[in-house]
Amino acid sequence: MRTVRLWLISWLLAGPAIAFTQEPLDTTALHAYITDAVVKFDQPGLAVGIVKEGRLIWSKGYGKLDLAKPDPVTPNSIFYCASISKAFTACAIGLLADEGKLSFDDPVRKHLPEFRTPDAYRTDQMTVADLLCHRSGWDTFDGDLLWYGTGYSQDEILARHAQEPFTYGFRTDFGYSNLMYIAAARVIERVSGMSWDQFITTRIFQPLGMDRSRVETADLASMPDVALPHVRKGQDPKAVQKSMAYQPLQGADGACGVLSTVTDLAKWDAMWANEGKVGDKVFLKPGTFRKLTSTHLAMGGRRDGAALGWFVEDNKGNKVITHSGGMPGFILNHAVVPDKDLAVICLGNGESYSVFAVTNKILDLYLGDGKADPVTMMLPRIQTNKDADTKRVADRQAARVQKTKPTLPLSSYTGTYSDKIYGQAMITEQAGRLVLVLKPAPELFTGELAHWHFDTFQWQHADPFLEPGYITFTFDADHKVTGFLIDLHSPDFHFHKLDFQMQ
């Protein structure tokens, strides 16, 4: 979900290109560094692994699975991998291409005839490869509210998203799109005759021996050693970190969905570090491996660009393929250096960027002089961001006009509203208070509207992850309510694009 912001932090930590002689890994010093990072980042739990020459040569867990319980994180702890899953979806496409069942250059509509976009040309010309490298022309995270906590099917998500206007040209600009990976999952299902879940399990997990990896959060109830997500209520930095339940998010299969461990991901990353081979056995054909790990959309700077399910970047003259992941209560990262047969895995069950500091520290131990201190580099930047957020919240409070009242009786605001892309909302009056429900995701987006000022109300929704929202009503010339807008600060979801109209 938050992958764009996450890899930017990782990218900013990269240093100049210098060659060094590799010394044996000092695991004692590394352990001390990570232990310190966990404390400084206030990280609930962390699992770290290093893969070299096809083997998991070092791994360790830090912190707890759940801060409310004593159970420790281990290299076998299961984490929700979020957008790290995208490489699995791209790999599935690659396996089907190797079998001659599709081509990366196939039009999407060849396999998914109902696929639509707002532009007829792009609808016809969008290829399977276009789905996997964020060059469709939609803005970053467009449409993500359609799968976040909703009951919409993947087909309905895509049909609704087809009405979302493009922001960029076709194949010209980067716009991170989870929705196009949902479309890719549907292509996999149509071509293979299996669900995305079945394909990932039988064609990737099982052949690679990823025994503790899953694609259904419901499976976790019967499994031990599971890391729980941790959030601070409403993104409040002063709130205590608490664990929360896993969110199934089944509509986002393809974009996310993989649940795995350091031990299992080591087998997956070893295949990529070995350029598509497992030992001497070909898992992905050489041409397919190159296709998946080559830049398909240039992004400038040290980051070469978007590959298929990966990003490509330069680290001290070495090509690195990498992808992070973020979901409420999880931030994770992994990086593979094929020319060095090296991979680093870092899985966290909190809202901290420690995974990037640790990943970059380990990469520097192998690719640099080992003296880099990304923890020290990152903490001031993170504090700057926290200060900016604190100021933003304070500025809103200061802008509040006291002693105002709604311009109409509360009953005038009640009714059914609809956004043409997202769906319906309902506002009712209960015990003298307004209550707003976004009907596609009632478990997350239900809550009271407390008067803020004028015709703006603060919305205390049920989602433990997001900040409170602000609902401002709109009127016609006769001052009758016509709709409302949502101001809810989130880098991940576009509440500002919702336009609910009274029905």
GUFI-841680 format. One record per residue (C-alpha): residue in three letters; chain; x, y, z; residue number from 1. Coordinates in steps of 0.25 Angstrom, whole numbers, plus 5000, padded with zeros to 4 digits. Layout:
N
  residu  chaine     X     Y     Z  num
     ALA       A     X     Y     Z  NUM
...
//
This chain:
503
  residu  chaine     X     Y     Z  num
     MET       A  5000  5000  5000    1
     ARG       A  5011  5010  5004    2
     THR       A  5021  5004  4995    3
     VAL       A  5024  5017  4988    4
     ARG       A  5028  5025  5000    5
     LEU       A  5035  5013  5006    6
     TRP       A  5045  5011  4995    7
     LEU       A  5048  5026  4994    8
     ILE       A  5053  5025  5008    9
     SER       A  5061  5013  5005   10
     TRP       A  5066  5020  4992   11
     LEU       A  5071  5032  4999   12
     LEU       A  5080  5024  5008   13
     ALA       A  5088  5019  4996   14
     GLY       A  5103  5024  4996   15
     PRO       A  5113  5027  4985   16
     ALA       A  5119  5016  4977   17
     ILE       A  5131  5010  4983   18
     ALA       A  5137  4996  4982   19
     PHE       A  5142  4989  4995   20
     THR       A  5148  4975  4998   21
     GLN       A  5138  4967  5005   22
     GLU       A  5141  4963  5020   23
     PRO       A  5134  4952  5027   24
     LEU       A  5121  4956  5033   25
     ASP       A  5122  4961  5048   26
     THR       A  5109  4955  5053   27
     THR       A  5112  4960  5067   28
     ALA       A  5113  4974  5062   29
     LEU       A  5101  4973  5053   30
     HIS       A  5092  4967  5064   31
     ALA       A  5096  4979  5073   32
     TYR       A  5093  4989  5062   33
     ILE       A  5079  4983  5059   34
     THR       A  5076  4982  5074   35
     ASP       A  5079  4997  5076   36
     ALA       A  5071  5000  5063   37
     VAL       A  5059  4993  5069   38
     VAL       A  5059  5001  5082   39
     LYS       A  5062  5014  5074   40
     PHE       A  5050  5012  5064   41
     ASP       A  5041  5007  5075   42
     GLN       A  5039  4995  5067   43
     PRO       A  5029  4984  5072   44
     GLY       A  5036  4972  5065   45
     LEU       A  5046  4970  5054   46
     ALA       A  5051  4957  5047   47
     VAL       A  5063  4958  5038   48
     GLY       A  5070  4949  5029   49
     ILE       A  5082  4949  5020   50
     VAL       A  5083  4939  5008   51
     LYS       A  5096  4937  5001   52
     GLU       A  5100  4926  4990   53
     GLY       A  5086  4920  4991   54
     ARG       A  5086  4918  5007   55
     LEU       A  5080  4926  5018   56
     ILE       A  5093  4928  5025   57
     TRP       A  5088  4937  5036   58
     SER       A  5075  4940  5042   59
     LYS       A  5069  4945  5055   60
     GLY       A  5056  4950  5062   61
     TYR       A  5055  4963  5070   62
     GLY       A  5044  4968  5079   63
     LYS       A  5030  4962  5081   64
     LEU       A  5019  4956  5072   65
     ASP       A  5009  4964  5080   66
     LEU       A  5014  4974  5090   67
     ALA       A  5003  4970  5100   68
     LYS       A  5009  4956  5101   69
     PRO       A  5023  4950  5103   70
     ASP       A  5024  4942  5091   71
     PRO       A  5037  4946  5083   72
     VAL       A  5038  4948  5068   73
     THR       A  5046  4937  5061   74
     PRO       A  5051  4935  5047   75
     ASN       A  5039  4925  5045   76
     SER       A  5029  4936  5050   77
     ILE       A  5018  4939  5039   78
     PHE       A  5017  4953  5035   79
     TYR       A  5007  4959  5025   80
     CYS       A  5016  4962  5013   81
     ALA       A  5007  4973  5007   82
     SER       A  5013  4978  4993   83
     ILE       A  5024  4968  4994   84
     SER       A  5013  4960  4988   85
     LYS       A  5014  4967  4975   86
     ALA       A  5027  4959  4971   87
     PHE       A  5019  4946  4973   88
     THR       A  5008  4951  4963   89
     ALA       A  5018  4955  4953   90
     CYS       A  5025  4942  4955   91
     ALA       A  5012  4935  4952   92
     ILE       A  5011  4942  4939   93
     GLY       A  5025  4938  4936   94
     LEU       A  5022  4924  4938   95
     LEU       A  5010  4924  4929   96
     ALA       A  5018  4931  4919   97
     ASP       A  5029  4920  4920   98
     GLU       A  5018  4910  4917   99
     GLY       A  5013  4918  4905  100
     LYS       A  5000  4921  4911  101
     LEU       A  5001  4936  4909  102
     SER       A  5011  4947  4905  103
     PHE       A  5015  4959  4913  104
     ASP       A  5011  4967  4900  105
     ASP       A  4997  4961  4900  106
     PRO       A  4986  4971  4901  107
     VAL       A  4979  4970  4914  108
     ARG       A  4966  4968  4907  109
     LYS       A  4971  4956  4900  110
     HIS       A  4970  4949  4914  111
     LEU       A  4960  4958  4921  112
     PRO       A  4950  4963  4911  113
     GLU       A  4942  4972  4921  114
     PHE       A  4955  4980  4924  115
     ARG       A  4952  4995  4923  116
     THR       A  4959  5008  4925  117
     PRO       A  4953  5022  4923  118
     ASP       A  4960  5023  4910  119
     ALA       A  4957  5014  4898  120
     TYR       A  4971  5014  4893  121
     ARG       A  4977  5010  4906  122
     THR       A  4966  4999  4908  123
     ASP       A  4970  4993  4895  124
     GLN       A  4985  4995  4896  125
     MET       A  4988  4992  4911  126
     THR       A  4997  4979  4911  127
     VAL       A  5000  4969  4922  128
     ALA       A  5013  4976  4924  129
     ASP       A  5007  4989  4926  130
     LEU       A  4999  4984  4938  131
     LEU       A  5012  4980  4945  132
     CYS       A  5020  4993  4944  133
     HIS       A  5011  5005  4948  134
     ARG       A  5011  5012  4935  135
     SER       A  4996  5011  4932  136
     GLY       A  4994  5026  4935  137
     TRP       A  4986  5025  4948  138
     ASP       A  4991  5033  4959  139
     THR       A  4998  5026  4971  140
     PHE       A  4988  5018  4979  141
     ASP       A  4976  5022  4971  142
     GLY       A  4965  5013  4974  143
     ASP       A  4971  5006  4987  144
     LEU       A  4958  5010  4995  145
     LEU       A  4951  5000  4986  146
     TRP       A  4958  4988  4992  147
     TYR       A  4961  4994  5006  148
     GLY       A  4951  4987  5015  149
     THR       A  4940  4985  5005  150
     GLY       A  4932  4973  5001  151
     TYR       A  4934  4977  4986  152
     SER       A  4939  4965  4977  153
     GLN       A  4951  4967  4969  154
     ASP       A  4942  4969  4956  155
     GLU       A  4934  4979  4963  156
     ILE       A  4946  4987  4968  157
     LEU       A  4952  4987  4954  158
     ALA       A  4939  4991  4947  159
     ARG       A  4937  5003  4957  160
     HIS       A  4952  5007  4956  161
     ALA       A  4949  5008  4941  162
     GLN       A  4942  5021  4943  163
     GLU       A  4954  5027  4950  164
     PRO       A  4960  5038  4941  165
     PHE       A  4975  5037  4937  166
     THR       A  4985  5046  4943  167
     TYR       A  4997  5043  4933  168
     GLY       A  4999  5039  4919  169
     PHE       A  5000  5025  4915  170
     ARG       A  5014  5018  4918  171
     THR       A  5020  5032  4921  172
     ASP       A  5019  5034  4936  173
     PHE       A  5020  5026  4949  174
     GLY       A  5007  5024  4956  175
     TYR       A  5007  5012  4966  176
     SER       A  4995  5004  4964  177
     ASN       A  4990  4993  4973  178
     LEU       A  4978  4991  4964  179
     MET       A  4986  4987  4952  180
     TYR       A  4991  4976  4960  181
     ILE       A  4977  4972  4963  182
     ALA       A  4975  4971  4948  183
     ALA       A  4987  4963  4947  184
     ALA       A  4982  4953  4957  185
     ARG       A  4969  4952  4949  186
     VAL       A  4978  4949  4936  187
     ILE       A  4985  4938  4944  188
     GLU       A  4972  4932  4948  189
     ARG       A  4966  4932  4934  190
     VAL       A  4978  4927  4927  191
     SER       A  4982  4916  4937  192
     GLY       A  4968  4911  4941  193
     MET       A  4972  4913  4956  194
     SER       A  4970  4924  4966  195
     TRP       A  4981  4933  4969  196
     ASP       A  4982  4926  4983  197
     GLN       A  4983  4913  4977  198
     PHE       A  4993  4917  4966  199
     ILE       A  5003  4924  4976  200
     THR       A  5002  4912  4986  201
     THR       A  5003  4900  4976  202
     ARG       A  5013  4907  4966  203
     ILE       A  5022  4915  4975  204
     PHE       A  5020  4912  4990  205
     GLN       A  5020  4897  4988  206
     PRO       A  5032  4895  4978  207
     LEU       A  5041  4904  4986  208
     GLY       A  5038  4898  4999  209
     MET       A  5031  4910  5006  210
     ASP       A  5024  4901  5016  211
     ARG       A  5019  4912  5025  212
     SER       A  5014  4922  5014  213
     ARG       A  5000  4925  5012  214
     VAL       A  4990  4933  5004  215
     GLU       A  4978  4933  5014  216
     THR       A  4978  4940  5027  217
     ALA       A  4968  4931  5032  218
     ASP       A  4978  4920  5032  219
     LEU       A  4986  4927  5043  220
     ALA       A  4976  4924  5054  221
     SER       A  4982  4910  5054  222
     MET       A  4996  4913  5053  223
     PRO       A  5007  4917  5063  224
     ASP       A  5017  4928  5063  225
     VAL       A  5009  4938  5056  226
     ALA       A  5013  4953  5056  227
     LEU       A  5001  4963  5059  228
     PRO       A  5001  4976  5053  229
     HIS       A  5003  4988  5062  230
     VAL       A  4997  5002  5060  231
     ARG       A  4995  5015  5068  232
     LYS       A  4981  5019  5069  233
     GLY       A  4978  5029  5058  234
     GLN       A  4993  5031  5055  235
     ASP       A  4994  5039  5068  236
     PRO       A  5009  5038  5071  237
     LYS       A  5006  5039  5086  238
     ALA       A  4997  5027  5086  239
     VAL       A  5002  5014  5091  240
     GLN       A  5005  5003  5080  241
     LYS       A  4994  4992  5081  242
     SER       A  4992  4980  5072  243
     MET       A  4980  4978  5064  244
     ALA       A  4974  4967  5056  245
     TYR       A  4978  4963  5042  246
     GLN       A  4970  4970  5031  247
     PRO       A  4967  4959  5020  248
     LEU       A  4966  4969  5008  249
     GLN       A  4963  4958  4999  250
     GLY       A  4959  4967  4988  251
     ALA       A  4973  4972  4987  252
     ASP       A  4979  4958  4983  253
     GLY       A  4990  4960  4973  254
     ALA       A  4994  4973  4979  255
     CYS       A  4996  4967  4993  256
     GLY       A  4992  4954  5000  257
     VAL       A  5005  4946  5002  258
     LEU       A  5007  4943  5017  259
     SER       A  5021  4937  5019  260
     THR       A  5034  4936  5028  261
     VAL       A  5048  4940  5027  262
     THR       A  5052  4925  5026  263
     ASP       A  5042  4923  5014  264
     LEU       A  5045  4936  5007  265
     ALA       A  5060  4932  5007  266
     LYS       A  5056  4921  4998  267
     TRP       A  5048  4930  4989  268
     ASP       A  5059  4941  4989  269
     ALA       A  5070  4930  4986  270
     MET       A  5063  4927  4973  271
     TRP       A  5064  4942  4969  272
     ALA       A  5078  4943  4974  273
     ASN       A  5081  4931  4965  274
     GLU       A  5075  4938  4953  275
     GLY       A  5063  4929  4952  276
     LYS       A  5069  4916  4957  277
     VAL       A  5067  4907  4969  278
     GLY       A  5081  4900  4970  279
     ASP       A  5084  4896  4956  280
     LYS       A  5069  4894  4952  281
     VAL       A  5062  4905  4944  282
     PHE       A  5050  4911  4951  283
     LEU       A  5048  4923  4941  284
     LYS       A  5054  4923  4928  285
     PRO       A  5066  4932  4926  286
     GLY       A  5058  4941  4916  287
     THR       A  5046  4942  4926  288
     PHE       A  5056  4945  4938  289
     ARG       A  5062  4957  4930  290
     LYS       A  5048  4962  4926  291
     LEU       A  5043  4962  4940  292
     THR       A  5056  4969  4946  293
     SER       A  5058  4979  4935  294
     THR       A  5054  4993  4935  295
     HIS       A  5041  4996  4928  296
     LEU       A  5038  5010  4932  297
     ALA       A  5050  5019  4935  298
     MET       A  5049  5027  4948  299
     GLY       A  5061  5035  4949  300
     GLY       A  5072  5037  4959  301
     ARG       A  5079  5025  4965  302
     ARG       A  5067  5017  4964  303
     ASP       A  5066  5012  4950  304
     GLY       A  5052  5009  4950  305
     ALA       A  5040  5000  4951  306
     ALA       A  5042  4985  4946  307
     LEU       A  5031  4975  4947  308
     GLY       A  5027  4973  4961  309
     TRP       A  5040  4979  4965  310
     PHE       A  5048  4992  4965  311
     VAL       A  5062  4993  4960  312
     GLU       A  5072  5002  4967  313
     ASP       A  5087  5004  4967  314
     ASN       A  5095  5002  4980  315
     LYS       A  5110  5005  4979  316
     GLY       A  5110  5000  4965  317
     ASN       A  5102  4987  4967  318
     LYS       A  5088  4985  4961  319
     VAL       A  5078  4982  4972  320
     ILE       A  5064  4977  4970  321
     THR       A  5055  4981  4982  322
     HIS       A  5041  4983  4987  323
     SER       A  5036  4988  5000  324
     GLY       A  5022  4986  5006  325
     GLY       A  5012  4993  5015  326
     MET       A  4999  4990  5021  327
     PRO       A  4993  4995  5034  328
     GLY       A  5002  4990  5045  329
     PHE       A  5013  4985  5036  330
     ILE       A  5025  4990  5028  331
     LEU       A  5034  4981  5021  332
     ASN       A  5045  4981  5011  333
     HIS       A  5054  4971  5003  334
     ALA       A  5065  4973  4993  335
     VAL       A  5073  4964  4984  336
     VAL       A  5086  4966  4977  337
     PRO       A  5087  4955  4967  338
     ASP       A  5101  4958  4963  339
     LYS       A  5106  4956  4977  340
     ASP       A  5096  4944  4979  341
     LEU       A  5091  4952  4991  342
     ALA       A  5078  4955  4997  343
     VAL       A  5073  4963  5010  344
     ILE       A  5060  4961  5016  345
     CYS       A  5054  4970  5027  346
     LEU       A  5040  4968  5033  347
     GLY       A  5034  4977  5043  348
     ASN       A  5020  4977  5050  349
     GLY       A  5019  4992  5053  350
     GLU       A  5018  5005  5046  351
     SER       A  5033  5008  5047  352
     TYR       A  5044  5009  5036  353
     SER       A  5054  5001  5043  354
     VAL       A  5053  4991  5032  355
     PHE       A  5060  5000  5022  356
     ALA       A  5071  5004  5032  357
     VAL       A  5074  4990  5035  358
     THR       A  5073  4986  5020  359
     ASN       A  5083  4997  5016  360
     LYS       A  5092  4994  5027  361
     ILE       A  5093  4979  5023  362
     LEU       A  5095  4983  5008  363
     ASP       A  5106  4993  5012  364
     LEU       A  5113  4981  5019  365
     TYR       A  5114  4974  5006  366
     LEU       A  5114  4985  4995  367
     GLY       A  5121  4996  5003  368
     ASP       A  5131  4998  5014  369
     GLY       A  5122  4994  5025  370
     LYS       A  5123  5007  5032  371
     ALA       A  5109  5013  5027  372
     ASP       A  5100  5017  5039  373
     PRO       A  5086  5017  5033  374
     VAL       A  5079  5018  5046  375
     THR       A  5086  5031  5050  376
     MET       A  5083  5036  5036  377
     MET       A  5068  5033  5036  378
     LEU       A  5064  5037  5050  379
     PRO       A  5065  5052  5048  380
     ARG       A  5057  5051  5035  381
     ILE       A  5047  5043  5042  382
     GLN       A  5046  5054  5053  383
     THR       A  5045  5065  5043  384
     ASN       A  5033  5057  5037  385
     LYS       A  5027  5055  5051  386
     ASP       A  5029  5070  5054  387
     ALA       A  5022  5074  5041  388
     ASP       A  5010  5065  5044  389
     THR       A  5009  5071  5058  390
     LYS       A  5009  5084  5052  391
     ARG       A  4998  5080  5042  392
     VAL       A  4989  5075  5053  393
     ALA       A  4992  5088  5061  394
     ASP       A  4989  5097  5050  395
     ARG       A  4975  5090  5048  396
     GLN       A  4972  5092  5062  397
     ALA       A  4976  5106  5062  398
     ALA       A  4967  5109  5049  399
     ARG       A  4955  5103  5056  400
     VAL       A  4945  5114  5058  401
     GLN       A  4939  5113  5072  402
     LYS       A  4924  5115  5076  403
     THR       A  4918  5112  5063  404
     LYS       A  4906  5103  5060  405
     PRO       A  4902  5095  5048  406
     THR       A  4893  5103  5039  407
     LEU       A  4882  5093  5038  408
     PRO       A  4875  5083  5048  409
     LEU       A  4883  5070  5049  410
     SER       A  4871  5063  5042  411
     SER       A  4874  5071  5029  412
     TYR       A  4887  5064  5027  413
     THR       A  4882  5050  5028  414
     GLY       A  4880  5041  5016  415
     THR       A  4886  5033  5006  416
     TYR       A  4898  5038  4998  417
     SER       A  4906  5032  4986  418
     ASP       A  4919  5034  4980  419
     LYS       A  4919  5029  4966  420
     ILE       A  4932  5021  4967  421
     TYR       A  4932  5017  4982  422
     GLY       A  4918  5014  4985  423
     GLN       A  4907  5018  4995  424
     ALA       A  4908  5025  5009  425
     MET       A  4897  5026  5019  426
     ILE       A  4896  5037  5030  427
     THR       A  4886  5035  5041  428
     GLU       A  4882  5042  5054  429
     GLN       A  4884  5034  5066  430
     ALA       A  4882  5039  5080  431
     GLY       A  4884  5054  5076  432
     ARG       A  4897  5051  5068  433
     LEU       A  4899  5048  5053  434
     VAL       A  4906  5035  5049  435
     LEU       A  4912  5033  5036  436
     VAL       A  4914  5019  5030  437
     LEU       A  4922  5016  5016  438
     LYS       A  4913  5004  5012  439
     PRO       A  4924  4997  5004  440
     ALA       A  4933  4996  5017  441
     PRO       A  4924  4997  5029  442
     GLU       A  4934  4990  5039  443
     LEU       A  4944  5001  5036  444
     PHE       A  4937  5013  5032  445
     THR       A  4925  5015  5042  446
     GLY       A  4925  5026  5053  447
     GLU       A  4919  5038  5059  448
     LEU       A  4920  5052  5053  449
     ALA       A  4924  5062  5064  450
     HIS       A  4921  5077  5060  451
     TRP       A  4934  5083  5057  452
     HIS       A  4930  5097  5052  453
     PHE       A  4920  5103  5042  454
     ASP       A  4915  5091  5034  455
     THR       A  4928  5082  5036  456
     PHE       A  4928  5071  5045  457
     GLN       A  4939  5062  5051  458
     TRP       A  4937  5047  5047  459
     GLN       A  4942  5037  5058  460
     HIS       A  4941  5025  5049  461
     ALA       A  4944  5011  5054  462
     ASP       A  4957  5008  5046  463
     PRO       A  4969  5008  5057  464
     PHE       A  4979  5011  5046  465
     LEU       A  4974  5024  5040  466
     GLU       A  4973  5038  5046  467
     PRO       A  4959  5044  5048  468
     GLY       A  4953  5050  5036  469
     TYR       A  4945  5063  5034  470
     ILE       A  4932  5063  5027  471
     THR       A  4928  5076  5020  472
     PHE       A  4914  5077  5014  473
     THR       A  4910  5084  5001  474
     PHE       A  4898  5092  4998  475
     ASP       A  4889  5097  4986  476
     ALA       A  4885  5111  4984  477
     ASP       A  4873  5109  4993  478
     HIS       A  4882  5104  5004  479
     LYS       A  4878  5089  5003  480
     VAL       A  4888  5079  5006  481
     THR       A  4893  5073  4992  482
     GLY       A  4905  5065  4997  483
     PHE       A  4918  5064  5005  484
     LEU       A  4933  5063  5004  485
     ILE       A  4943  5056  5012  486
     ASP       A  4956  5062  5017  487
     LEU       A  4964  5050  5023  488
     HIS       A  4979  5052  5023  489
     SER       A  4985  5039  5017  490
     PRO       A  4996  5037  5008  491
     ASP       A  4990  5023  5004  492
     PHE       A  4976  5026  5001  493
     HIS       A  4969  5037  4993  494
     PHE       A  4958  5041  5001  495
     HIS       A  4959  5055  4995  496
     LYS       A  4954  5049  4981  497
     LEU       A  4941  5044  4987  498
     ASP       A  4929  5053  4984  499
     PHE       A  4916  5048  4991  500
     GLN       A  4903  5053  4985  501
     MET       A  4890  5053  4993  502
     GLN       A  4881  5042  4986  503
//
